[in-house]
Each structure stands twice: as C-alpha cells, then as structure tokens.
Amino acid sequence: MSGPADETAGDLPVKDIGLNLCGMGGLQETSTTRTVKSRQAVSRISREELEDRFLRLHDENILLKQHARKQEDKIKRL
C-alpha cells in the first residue's frame, strides 16, 4: 500500500457549473441560441398556419380581457 489512501487525491480540481434555470444539470442556453432555435421553428410553419394561430390567440386575448373587465365591474358593485 504505497499509493495514496484517497483514490481521488491525484485528480485535478474542476469548476462547479451548478444547475441551470430549469433545475437540470448542464450548460445554460444563451439568448441568441434560443432566438435562433425559435426562428428555425417558426420558419418550418406555413404562413397560413402562423396567421391562424395569431388570430386565435388574438381572439382569445380579447375574450379574456372582456371577462376580466366584467369581473372587475362585478367586484366594484359588491
């Protein structure tokens, strides 16, 4: 037993990068990487599909705002 008692004694220290925002290990994506990935995803979808999704979200947003206004008015009356 002439070697070191600890088998990791000869290892070099490494920097601990910790956890990313999602709580998973690994490197964090930069904002430019996310932008490139999202643009690639959008470019795969047809223009008609994008317009349809936009109009659905727009209509849903208007309905939610109307509902919120009705609830605020009801609260004010109480």
Secondary structure, 3 states (H helix, E strand, C coil): CCCCCCCCCCCCCCCCCCECCCCCECCCCCHHHHHHHHHHHHHCCCHHHHHHHHHHHHHHHHHHHHHHHHHHHHHHHC
